[in-house]
Amino acid sequence: MNDFDDDLRRLLGDDRLALTPRADAVDRIVKGARRRRATRVAATAAGSVGLVAALTVGSFAVAGQFTGAPEPVQPAETPSVPTDDPTPAPSETPTDAAPVVVYPNEGIDGFTVGTKLADLEGIDGVEITRYAPEDGYSELCYGEYRSPSAHGYISTRGTFGSVPEDLDPYYEVSTMHFDVPVVTPEGITAGSSEAEVLAAYPGAAQFGMADRYRAEFQGEQNIVRAWEFPAVGGVVTEVVMDGLPTCDRVPVLDPPTGGDEGGTEPADPPTSTEPADDPTETPGDTDTPGGGTEAGWRVDGDDVLSPIRLGMTLAELQAVEGVQISSDGGGDGICYGSFTLGTQTGAISVRRDFGSDDPPAPAESDDDYRVTYFSTSDPAATTPLGVGPGSTFEQVREAYPDVVTGDTFDAYVPDAGNPAVRWLFVSGDGETVASLGLDAGQNCWG
């Protein structure tokens, strides 16, 4: 600022201005200019000259008095001047998105569990992937979907009395896993405690699932839907809307080397491109008098038996804490006896084939006996369609139009995924279900 300093001293010392400046005027002006230069570099010369003009009472009207060469003035339209109250960019003040409240009958992204495939196909932003035969799923499982906020299975839901020839009208959204933070209408979200889950849903139970709670609710459709809350260390990790998908029964077409899935070696992959209609084996497919593979005993919803399961060997049953076993079967090698555990009762026998009139082969040892029947009077135990002890037979028929009834046997319906197992609706008055049973071919009664 040497040139500027000299110009000021020459200006203030000019007798023609008729001014008597303060002794420290030059120093004060220079210091002020330096302060302005630090914050407004682009306007240094203009600002300093303006200050001189104020002190000299309009002396800049005498333009020809400057004989030095001042610093060039920068363009005034682009000064780098900070504002007194800057507004931060949105990225500088991030806020966590509030969880989306998901109502069961509304869902998210325009659909919910129970939305028909035909309707789902018309919703923008939804990508649908149909499973191919080589994926190994049964025909009951159509495929999967993904939307901006959720993903899950598309399948039939629950079970049929008999599988329809045309399944297209029955394909629906059957699960919803959410890709954005969500909260149920009752206030449960990821991070909620098990105590909060049970307070919000007094009927929630684990149903044999040690790592989650399930709270069922009846939507507009007859088929049951439920909130499932996987939890780790007593804290909910995810909120899932479940609609009883039929996509979890996957046959092993190409097993890993050395694997022992189900305890038996799976058959070679089929040569045709169509998957088998029934991925399970029937009792006639094994030489073991007990009958069947592990998969052949299982049905969707059989966790109501927990800790007992169909197909359990006598030795496995004896290891269940609290179970009482009676060997009252008569010693004929067909029926070993019965068992009780709380409200649960059942039969231990060799397994018969519902599709055959031939009697089963007698057991050669205790290892051939299996749990072939189970029933419970616990109202919390229901079929995948929500029918259980306390249900009326009108509700049974609404859920299972093909239920088989008679005067000499309990009402039953074959499981759609595994017809070798039947759901039984035991009643004393013919109007209300007294106990719910699963029959895999017992040979002890009737």
Buried (B, 14 or more C-beta within 10 A) or exposed (E): BEEBBEBBBEBBEBEEBEBEBEEEBBEEBBEEBEEBBEEBEBBBBBBBBEBBEEBBEEBBEEEEBEEEEEEEEBEEEEEEEEEEEEEEEEEEEEEEEEBBBBEBEEBBBBBBBBBBBEEBEEBEEBEBEEBEBEEBBBBBBBBBBBBEBBBBBBBBBBBBBEBEEEBEEBBBBBBBBBEEBBBBEBEBBBEBBBEBBBBBBEEBBBBBBEEBBBBBBEBEBEBBBBBBBBBEEEEBBBBBBBBBBBBEBBBBBEBEEEEEBBEBEBEEBEEEEEBBEBBBBBBBBBEBBBBBBBBBBBBBBBBBBBBBBBBBBBEEBEEBEEBEBEBEBEEEBBBBBBBEBEBBBBBBBBBBBBEEEEEBBEBEEEEBBBBBBBBBBBEBBBBBBBBBBBBEBEBBBBBBEEBEBEEEEBBBBBBBBBBBBBBBBBBEEEEBBBBBBBBBBBBBEE
